[in-house]
């Protein structure tokens, strides 16, 4: 299990896929609002002048020296819903992130978001 206190140390680490191919650099961690456990990460990808942030689940992530290995292939991650480096994920697009990875999505009883940035 990944502990929320540990994720603060991960920022700016390389994010690699299951085959150790670099996807990008870890920007932020999002927690599940019902459990307050880390659920997703945003990864900075793209050219130096045109960065964007893509979302990737970190449920099976492995932390190594200087990297975070996620259980998804690079191609799938780079095709995930994205936001600009200074943007926030709009609430209406949150479900699309989960669907992209084939994960169940459930907002709160009053429509609360499932993800919150930490």
C-alpha positions in Angstrom: 0.0 0.0 0.0 1.2 3.5 -0.8 1.1 5.9 2.1 0.1 9.6 1.6 3.1 10.8 3.5 5.5 9.1 1.1 4.1 10.7 -2.1 5.4 14.1 -1.2 8.9 12.8 -1.9 8.0 11.6 -5.4 7.6 14.9 -7.1 9.9 15.4 -10.1 10.8 11.7 -10.3 10.7 10.0 -13.6 7.6 8.0 -14.3 8.2 4.8 -16.2 6.0 2.1 -17.6 6.1 -1.6 -16.8 8.9 -2.0 -19.4 11.0 0.8 -17.8 10.3 3.2 -20.7 10.1 6.8 -19.6 6.7 8.4 -19.8 7.5 11.7 -18.2 8.0 13.4 -14.8 5.7 13.2 -11.8 4.0 16.5 -11.2 1.3 15.8 -8.5 -0.6 13.1 -6.7 -4.4 13.0 -6.5 -6.1 11.1 -3.7 -9.5 9.3 -3.6 -11.7 11.6 -1.7 -13.6 8.8 0.0 -10.4 7.1 1.4 -7.8 9.9 1.3 -5.4 7.3 -0.2 -3.3 8.1 -3.3 -5.1 7.1 -6.5 -3.7 9.0 -9.5 -0.7 10.9 -10.5 -0.3 13.6 -13.1 2.8 13.1 -15.4 4.4 16.0 -17.2 4.9 15.0 -20.9 5.5 16.6 -24.2 8.1 18.9 -25.7 9.9 21.4 -23.4 7.8 24.3 -24.8 4.5 22.4 -24.9 4.1 20.4 -21.7 0.9 18.9 -20.7 -0.2 16.7 -17.7 -1.7 13.3 -18.2 -3.3 11.2 -15.5 -2.2 7.7 -14.6 -3.5 5.4 -11.8 -0.9 4.5 -9.2 -2.6 1.6 -7.5 0.2 -0.9 -8.4 3.0 1.6 -8.6 6.5 0.7 -7.5 8.9 3.3 -6.2 12.6 2.9 -7.1 15.6 5.1 -6.8 14.7 8.2 -8.8 11.6 6.7 -10.5 8.0 5.6 -10.1 7.0 2.6 -12.1 3.3 2.4 -13.0 1.5 -0.7 -14.2 0.4 0.8 -17.6 2.1 1.0 -20.9 3.5 4.3 -22.1 1.2 4.5 -25.1 -1.9 4.2 -23.0 -0.8 6.8 -20.5 0.2 9.3 -23.2 -3.3 8.9 -24.7 -5.0 9.6 -21.4 -7.1 12.7 -20.7 -4.8 15.6 -20.1 -4.8 19.2 -18.8 -2.4 22.1 -19.2 0.4 22.5 -16.7 -1.4 25.3 -14.9 -4.9 23.9 -15.2 -7.2 21.9 -12.9 -9.1 18.8 -14.0 -12.7 20.0 -14.6 -15.2 18.0 -12.6 -17.1 16.9 -15.7 -13.9 15.3 -17.2 -13.0 13.3 -14.1 -15.0 10.3 -15.1 -13.2 10.1 -18.5 -9.9 9.6 -16.8 -11.3 6.5 -15.0 -13.0 5.2 -18.2 -9.7 5.5 -20.1 -8.1 3.0 -17.8 -11.2 0.8 -17.5 -11.7 1.7 -13.8 -15.0 2.2 -12.1 -16.0 5.8 -11.3 -18.3 6.9 -8.6 -18.8 10.4 -7.5 -20.1 11.3 -4.0 -23.8 11.1 -3.0 -24.1 14.9 -3.6 -22.0 14.8 -6.7 -18.6 15.4 -5.0 -15.5 14.7 -6.9 -13.7 11.4 -6.5 -10.2 12.9 -6.9 -8.5 15.7 -5.0 -5.0 17.0 -5.6 -2.4 16.8 -2.7 
